[in-house]
Amino acid sequence: MSRRRGATVPRRATAPAGSTVMAFPGLSARQRRVRRLTAVLAALLVAAAAVWAVFLSPLLAVDRIEVTGTSLVDRDVVRSRLEPLMGTPLPRVGSDDARGLLEGTPGIREVTSVALPPTGVEVRVAELAPTARAEDVGDGVLLADGTVLTGVAEETLVRAREGEGALPRASAGLLAAGPDVRAAAAAVLTDLPPSVAARVTGVDAQTPEQVSLTLADGPVLAWGDASRPAAKAAVVEAFLGGEGGSVRGVTELDVSVPERPLTR
């Protein structure tokens, strides 16, 4: 084959005289597998160390518990029941743990916990509402679920209505009744419309369907059960009028069936 005139023939590259060209082979398949395995093991060790430090080691162990939200329930009692949380790594402490430790404590409605890093936890207590004074059992209150909590400080035996008024007094007969009767009376007091609640000074019951209320300025109300509080309150207001109203000669107003009220 002829070359064109004037064409330049490329010169073949040659190694300098006396030098040696060496080829460096890449990693073998086995070496690559070993490197990958080593990297995976290192990552697993780091992850395991992190898990141990966070969930198992004493580095984040709880050493401080703050209890908030208690006024009726003795805060020291709550703290003592939460003592098993001390020393537990903070990431392992949840609301279920605190709730389980406080289960069955009288007066407590709900429990939640909040982490206070690095080693603290706040346990927030939501209490049951007090509905009546239970003085015959020693500085006690009748709670919204019908249980009686004793040893309550005097300042907590006041509740807000439209302003501030003393809790009505639960009768000795009510306090001696069964839990279903106390619960029915507490439900009546909890659901009372403000116009009636502001006038109530006492509560009594023999059965869940026979709750009666003593008024500061009128007859005893035979309220019945906890149903239809608005309809019953409307009858009371119609009979007694505004604050201070009363009906001469009437000692009891039965509104247990609001469509057929009775006076005695």
Contacts in CASP RR format, 6 or more apart in sequence:
PFRMAT RR
TARGET T0000
AUTHOR 0000-0000-0000
METHOD contacts of the structure
MODEL  1
MSRRRGATVPRRATAPAGSTVMAFPGLSARQRRVRRLTAVLAALLVAAAA
VWAVFLSPLLAVDRIEVTGTSLVDRDVVRSRLEPLMGTPLPRVGSDDARG
LLEGTPGIREVTSVALPPTGVEVRVAELAPTARAEDVGDGVLLADGTVLT
GVAEETLVRAREGEGALPRASAGLLAAGPDVRAAAAAVLTDLPPSVAARV
TGVDAQTPEQVSLTLADGPVLAWGDASRPAAKAAVVEAFLGGEGGSVRGV
TELDVSVPERPLTR
3 9 0 8 1.000
15 21 0 8 1.000
27 35 0 8 1.000
53 59 0 8 1.000
53 60 0 8 1.000
54 60 0 8 1.000
54 89 0 8 1.000
54 91 0 8 1.000
55 89 0 8 1.000
55 91 0 8 1.000
55 92 0 8 1.000
56 89 0 8 1.000
57 89 0 8 1.000
58 87 0 8 1.000
58 89 0 8 1.000
59 89 0 8 1.000
60 89 0 8 1.000
60 90 0 8 1.000
60 91 0 8 1.000
60 118 0 8 1.000
60 119 0 8 1.000
61 86 0 8 1.000
61 87 0 8 1.000
61 88 0 8 1.000
61 89 0 8 1.000
61 90 0 8 1.000
61 119 0 8 1.000
62 85 0 8 1.000
62 86 0 8 1.000
62 87 0 8 1.000
62 88 0 8 1.000
62 89 0 8 1.000
62 90 0 8 1.000
62 93 0 8 1.000
62 119 0 8 1.000
62 120 0 8 1.000
62 121 0 8 1.000
63 86 0 8 1.000
63 87 0 8 1.000
63 119 0 8 1.000
63 120 0 8 1.000
64 116 0 8 1.000
64 119 0 8 1.000
64 120 0 8 1.000
64 121 0 8 1.000
65 79 0 8 1.000
65 82 0 8 1.000
65 85 0 8 1.000
65 86 0 8 1.000
65 120 0 8 1.000
65 121 0 8 1.000
65 122 0 8 1.000
65 123 0 8 1.000
66 116 0 8 1.000
66 120 0 8 1.000
66 121 0 8 1.000
66 122 0 8 1.000
66 123 0 8 1.000
67 75 0 8 1.000
67 78 0 8 1.000
67 79 0 8 1.000
67 82 0 8 1.000
67 122 0 8 1.000
67 123 0 8 1.000
67 125 0 8 1.000
68 122 0 8 1.000
68 123 0 8 1.000
68 124 0 8 1.000
68 125 0 8 1.000
69 124 0 8 1.000
69 125 0 8 1.000
69 126 0 8 1.000
69 127 0 8 1.000
70 78 0 8 1.000
70 125 0 8 1.000
70 127 0 8 1.000
71 127 0 8 1.000
71 156 0 8 1.000
72 107 0 8 1.000
72 127 0 8 1.000
72 128 0 8 1.000
72 130 0 8 1.000
72 141 0 8 1.000
72 143 0 8 1.000
72 149 0 8 1.000
72 152 0 8 1.000
72 156 0 8 1.000
73 105 0 8 1.000
73 106 0 8 1.000
73 107 0 8 1.000
73 108 0 8 1.000
73 125 0 8 1.000
73 127 0 8 1.000
73 149 0 8 1.000
74 151 0 8 1.000
77 105 0 8 1.000
78 102 0 8 1.000
78 105 0 8 1.000
78 108 0 8 1.000
78 123 0 8 1.000
78 125 0 8 1.000
81 101 0 8 1.000
81 102 0 8 1.000
81 105 0 8 1.000
82 98 0 8 1.000
82 101 0 8 1.000
82 102 0 8 1.000
82 123 0 8 1.000
84 101 0 8 1.000
85 93 0 8 1.000
85 97 0 8 1.000
85 98 0 8 1.000
85 101 0 8 1.000
85 121 0 8 1.000
88 97 0 8 1.000
90 115 0 8 1.000
90 117 0 8 1.000
90 118 0 8 1.000
90 119 0 8 1.000
90 120 0 8 1.000
90 121 0 8 1.000
91 115 0 8 1.000
93 113 0 8 1.000
93 115 0 8 1.000
93 121 0 8 1.000
94 113 0 8 1.000
95 111 0 8 1.000
95 112 0 8 1.000
95 113 0 8 1.000
97 113 0 8 1.000
98 111 0 8 1.000
98 112 0 8 1.000
98 113 0 8 1.000
98 121 0 8 1.000
98 123 0 8 1.000
99 110 0 8 1.000
99 111 0 8 1.000
99 112 0 8 1.000
100 111 0 8 1.000
102 108 0 8 1.000
102 111 0 8 1.000
102 123 0 8 1.000
102 125 0 8 1.000
106 143 0 8 1.000
106 147 0 8 1.000
106 149 0 8 1.000
107 127 0 8 1.000
107 128 0 8 1.000
107 143 0 8 1.000
107 147 0 8 1.000
107 149 0 8 1.000
108 125 0 8 1.000
108 126 0 8 1.000
108 127 0 8 1.000
108 128 0 8 1.000
109 126 0 8 1.000
109 127 0 8 1.000
109 128 0 8 1.000
110 125 0 8 1.000
110 126 0 8 1.000
111 123 0 8 1.000
111 124 0 8 1.000
111 125 0 8 1.000
111 126 0 8 1.000
112 123 0 8 1.000
112 124 0 8 1.000
112 126 0 8 1.000
113 121 0 8 1.000
113 122 0 8 1.000
113 123 0 8 1.000
113 124 0 8 1.000
114 121 0 8 1.000
114 122 0 8 1.000
114 124 0 8 1.000
115 121 0 8 1.000
115 122 0 8 1.000
116 122 0 8 1.000
128 143 0 8 1.000
128 144 0 8 1.000
128 145 0 8 1.000
128 147 0 8 1.000
129 143 0 8 1.000
129 144 0 8 1.000
129 159 0 8 1.000
129 190 0 8 1.000
130 141 0 8 1.000
130 142 0 8 1.000
130 143 0 8 1.000
130 144 0 8 1.000
130 149 0 8 1.000
130 152 0 8 1.000
130 156 0 8 1.000
130 157 0 8 1.000
130 159 0 8 1.000
130 167 0 8 1.000
131 141 0 8 1.000
131 142 0 8 1.000
131 143 0 8 1.000
131 144 0 8 1.000
131 146 0 8 1.000
131 167 0 8 1.000
131 168 0 8 1.000
131 185 0 8 1.000
131 186 0 8 1.000
131 189 0 8 1.000
131 190 0 8 1.000
131 203 0 8 1.000
132 141 0 8 1.000
132 142 0 8 1.000
132 167 0 8 1.000
132 168 0 8 1.000
132 169 0 8 1.000
132 170 0 8 1.000
132 185 0 8 1.000
132 186 0 8 1.000
132 189 0 8 1.000
132 202 0 8 1.000
132 203 0 8 1.000
133 140 0 8 1.000
133 141 0 8 1.000
133 142 0 8 1.000
133 157 0 8 1.000
133 166 0 8 1.000
133 167 0 8 1.000
133 168 0 8 1.000
133 169 0 8 1.000
133 170 0 8 1.000
134 140 0 8 1.000
134 141 0 8 1.000
134 142 0 8 1.000
134 148 0 8 1.000
134 150 0 8 1.000
134 170 0 8 1.000
134 175 0 8 1.000
135 169 0 8 1.000
136 170 0 8 1.000
136 172 0 8 1.000
136 175 0 8 1.000
137 148 0 8 1.000
137 150 0 8 1.000
137 175 0 8 1.000
138 150 0 8 1.000
138 151 0 8 1.000
139 150 0 8 1.000
139 151 0 8 1.000
139 152 0 8 1.000
139 153 0 8 1.000
139 154 0 8 1.000
139 157 0 8 1.000
140 148 0 8 1.000
140 149 0 8 1.000
140 150 0 8 1.000
140 151 0 8 1.000
140 152 0 8 1.000
140 157 0 8 1.000
141 148 0 8 1.000
141 149 0 8 1.000
141 152 0 8 1.000
141 156 0 8 1.000
141 157 0 8 1.000
141 167 0 8 1.000
142 148 0 8 1.000
142 170 0 8 1.000
142 174 0 8 1.000
142 175 0 8 1.000
142 182 0 8 1.000
142 185 0 8 1.000
142 186 0 8 1.000
142 189 0 8 1.000
142 203 0 8 1.000
143 149 0 8 1.000
143 186 0 8 1.000
144 186 0 8 1.000
144 187 0 8 1.000
144 190 0 8 1.000
145 183 0 8 1.000
145 186 0 8 1.000
146 179 0 8 1.000
146 182 0 8 1.000
146 183 0 8 1.000
146 185 0 8 1.000
146 186 0 8 1.000
147 179 0 8 1.000
147 182 0 8 1.000
148 175 0 8 1.000
148 182 0 8 1.000
157 166 0 8 1.000
157 167 0 8 1.000
158 164 0 8 1.000
158 165 0 8 1.000
158 166 0 8 1.000
158 167 0 8 1.000
159 165 0 8 1.000
159 167 0 8 1.000
161 194 0 8 1.000
161 197 0 8 1.000
161 198 0 8 1.000
162 194 0 8 1.000
162 198 0 8 1.000
165 198 0 8 1.000
166 201 0 8 1.000
168 189 0 8 1.000
168 200 0 8 1.000
168 201 0 8 1.000
168 202 0 8 1.000
168 203 0 8 1.000
168 213 0 8 1.000
168 214 0 8 1.000
169 201 0 8 1.000
169 202 0 8 1.000
169 203 0 8 1.000
170 185 0 8 1.000
170 202 0 8 1.000
170 203 0 8 1.000
170 204 0 8 1.000
171 202 0 8 1.000
171 203 0 8 1.000
171 204 0 8 1.000
173 204 0 8 1.000
173 206 0 8 1.000
174 181 0 8 1.000
174 182 0 8 1.000
174 185 0 8 1.000
174 203 0 8 1.000
174 204 0 8 1.000
174 205 0 8 1.000
175 182 0 8 1.000
177 205 0 8 1.000
177 206 0 8 1.000
180 208 0 8 1.000
181 205 0 8 1.000
181 206 0 8 1.000
181 207 0 8 1.000
181 208 0 8 1.000
182 205 0 8 1.000
183 208 0 8 1.000
184 205 0 8 1.000
184 207 0 8 1.000
184 208 0 8 1.000
184 209 0 8 1.000
184 211 0 8 1.000
184 225 0 8 1.000
184 226 0 8 1.000
185 203 0 8 1.000
185 204 0 8 1.000
185 205 0 8 1.000
185 211 0 8 1.000
187 226 0 8 1.000
188 203 0 8 1.000
188 211 0 8 1.000
188 213 0 8 1.000
188 223 0 8 1.000
188 224 0 8 1.000
188 225 0 8 1.000
188 226 0 8 1.000
188 229 0 8 1.000
189 197 0 8 1.000
189 200 0 8 1.000
189 203 0 8 1.000
191 226 0 8 1.000
191 229 0 8 1.000
192 200 0 8 1.000
192 229 0 8 1.000
192 233 0 8 1.000
193 229 0 8 1.000
193 230 0 8 1.000
193 233 0 8 1.000
195 233 0 8 1.000
195 236 0 8 1.000
195 237 0 8 1.000
195 242 0 8 1.000
196 213 0 8 1.000
196 221 0 8 1.000
196 232 0 8 1.000
196 233 0 8 1.000
196 236 0 8 1.000
196 237 0 8 1.000
198 243 0 8 1.000
199 215 0 8 1.000
199 216 0 8 1.000
199 217 0 8 1.000
199 218 0 8 1.000
199 243 0 8 1.000
199 244 0 8 1.000
200 213 0 8 1.000
200 214 0 8 1.000
200 215 0 8 1.000
200 216 0 8 1.000
201 214 0 8 1.000
201 215 0 8 1.000
201 216 0 8 1.000
202 213 0 8 1.000
202 214 0 8 1.000
203 211 0 8 1.000
203 212 0 8 1.000
203 213 0 8 1.000
203 214 0 8 1.000
204 211 0 8 1.000
204 212 0 8 1.000
204 214 0 8 1.000
205 211 0 8 1.000
205 212 0 8 1.000
208 225 0 8 1.000
209 224 0 8 1.000
209 225 0 8 1.000
209 256 0 8 1.000
210 222 0 8 1.000
210 224 0 8 1.000
211 223 0 8 1.000
211 224 0 8 1.000
211 225 0 8 1.000
211 226 0 8 1.000
212 220 0 8 1.000
212 221 0 8 1.000
212 222 0 8 1.000
212 223 0 8 1.000
212 224 0 8 1.000
213 220 0 8 1.000
213 221 0 8 1.000
213 223 0 8 1.000
214 220 0 8 1.000
214 221 0 8 1.000
215 221 0 8 1.000
215 240 0 8 1.000
217 243 0 8 1.000
217 244 0 8 1.000
217 245 0 8 1.000
217 246 0 8 1.000
218 240 0 8 1.000
218 244 0 8 1.000
218 245 0 8 1.000
218 246 0 8 1.000
218 247 0 8 1.000
218 250 0 8 1.000
219 246 0 8 1.000
219 247 0 8 1.000
219 250 0 8 1.000
219 251 0 8 1.000
219 252 0 8 1.000
219 253 0 8 1.000
219 263 0 8 1.000
220 251 0 8 1.000
220 252 0 8 1.000
220 253 0 8 1.000
221 236 0 8 1.000
221 252 0 8 1.000
221 253 0 8 1.000
221 254 0 8 1.000
221 255 0 8 1.000
222 252 0 8 1.000
222 253 0 8 1.000
222 254 0 8 1.000
222 255 0 8 1.000
222 256 0 8 1.000
222 262 0 8 1.000
223 232 0 8 1.000
223 255 0 8 1.000
223 256 0 8 1.000
224 255 0 8 1.000
224 256 0 8 1.000
225 256 0 8 1.000
228 258 0 8 1.000
231 258 0 8 1.000
232 255 0 8 1.000
232 256 0 8 1.000
232 258 0 8 1.000
234 258 0 8 1.000
235 253 0 8 1.000
235 255 0 8 1.000
235 258 0 8 1.000
235 261 0 8 1.000
236 253 0 8 1.000
236 255 0 8 1.000
239 247 0 8 1.000
239 250 0 8 1.000
239 253 0 8 1.000
239 261 0 8 1.000
239 263 0 8 1.000
240 246 0 8 1.000
240 247 0 8 1.000
240 253 0 8 1.000
247 253 0 8 1.000
247 263 0 8 1.000
250 263 0 8 1.000
250 264 0 8 1.000
251 264 0 8 1.000
252 263 0 8 1.000
252 264 0 8 1.000
253 261 0 8 1.000
253 262 0 8 1.000
253 263 0 8 1.000
254 261 0 8 1.000
254 262 0 8 1.000
254 263 0 8 1.000
254 264 0 8 1.000
255 261 0 8 1.000
END
